[in-house]
């Protein structure tokens, strides 16, 4: 998925779903910003900050077999 793009749903702390999509290669440490999905403002709960999602990617360390390459 990190090589071809993906769409995933995360469960926010308050229980609602947040959708994160990538349509390009995702490297370790890549970040996606979701505007307005962060923590609520202390003085005004109707305002929310940004949510930053940082990806921790592990690529295979061994060579693929011929069957894995074909699959």
Contact map, one row per residue, 1 for C-alpha under 8 A:
11111100000000000000000000000000000000000000000000000000000000000000000
11111100000000000000000111100000000000000000000000000000100000000000000
11111000000000000000000111000000000000000000000000000000000000000000000
11111100000000000000001110000000000000000000000000000000000000000000000
11111110000000000000111111000000000000000000000000000000000000000000000
11011111000000000000111000000000000000000000000000000000000000000000000
00001111100000000011110000000000000000000000000000000000000000000000000
00000111110000000011100000000000000000000000000000000000000000000000000
00000011111000001111000000000000000000000000000000000000000000000000000
00000001111100001111000000000000000000000000000000000000000000000000000
00000000111111111100000000000000000000000000000000000000000000000000000
00000000011111111100000000000000000000000000000000000000000000000000000
00000000001111110000000000000000000000000000000000000000000000000000000
00000000001111110000000000000000000000000000000000000000000000000000000
00000000001111111000000000000000000000000000000000000000000000000000000
00000000001111111100000000000000000000000000000000000000000000000000000
00000000111100111110000000000000000000000000000000000000000000000000000
00000000111100011111000000000000000010000000000000000000000000000000000
00000011110000001111100000000000000000000000000000000000000000000000000
00000011110000000111110000000001000000000000000000000000000000000000000
00001111000000000011111000000000000000000000000000000000000000000000000
00001110000000000001111111000000000000000000000000000000000000000000000
00011100000000000000111110000000000000000000000000000000000000000000000
01111000000000000000011111000000000000000000000000000000000000000000000
01111000000000000000011111100000000000000000000000000000000000000000000
01101000000000000000010111110100000000000000000000000010100000000000000
01000000000000000000000011111100000000000000000000000011100000000000000
00000000000000000000000001111100000000000000000000000011110000000000000
00000000000000000000000000111110000000000000000000000111100000000000000
00000000000000000000000001111111000000000000000000000111000000000000000
00000000000000000000000000001111100000000000000000011110000000000000000
00000000000000000001000000000111110000000000000000011100000000000000000
00000000000000000000000000000011111000000000000001111000000000000000000
00000000000000000000000000000001111111000000000001111000000000000000000
00000000000000000000000000000000111111000000000011100000000000000000000
00000000000000000000000000000000011111000000001111100000000000000000000
00000000000000000100000000000000011111100000000111100000000000000000000
00000000000000000000000000000000011111110000000111110000000000000000000
00000000000000000000000000000000000011111000000111100000000000000000000
00000000000000000000000000000000000001111101111110000000000000000000000
00000000000000000000000000000000000000111111111110000000000000000000000
00000000000000000000000000000000000000011111100000000000000000000000000
00000000000000000000000000000000000000001111100000000000000000000000000
00000000000000000000000000000000000000011111111000000000000000000000000
00000000000000000000000000000000000000011111111100000000000000000000000
00000000000000000000000000000000000000011001111100000000000000000000000
00000000000000000000000000000000000100011001111110000000000000000000000
00000000000000000000000000000000000111111000111111000000000000000000000
00000000000000000000000000000000001111111000001111100000000000000000000
00000000000000000000000000000000111111100000000111110000000000000000000
00000000000000000000000000000000111111100000000011111000000000000000000
00000000000000000000000000000011110001000000000001111100000000000000000
00000000000000000000000000000011110000000000000000111110000000000000000
00000000000000000000000000001111000000000000000000011111000000000000000
00000000000000000000000001111110000000000000000000001111100000000000000
00000000000000000000000000111100000000000000000000000111110000000000000
01000000000000000000000001111000000000000000000000000011111000000000000
00000000000000000000000000010000000000000000000000000001111100000000000
00000000000000000000000000000000000000000000000000000000111110000000000
00000000000000000000000000000000000000000000000000000000011111100000000
00000000000000000000000000000000000000000000000000000000001111100000000
00000000000000000000000000000000000000000000000000000000000111110000000
00000000000000000000000000000000000000000000000000000000000111111000000
00000000000000000000000000000000000000000000000000000000000001111111100
00000000000000000000000000000000000000000000000000000000000000111111100
00000000000000000000000000000000000000000000000000000000000000011111110
00000000000000000000000000000000000000000000000000000000000000011111111
00000000000000000000000000000000000000000000000000000000000000011111111
00000000000000000000000000000000000000000000000000000000000000011111111
00000000000000000000000000000000000000000000000000000000000000000111111
00000000000000000000000000000000000000000000000000000000000000000011111
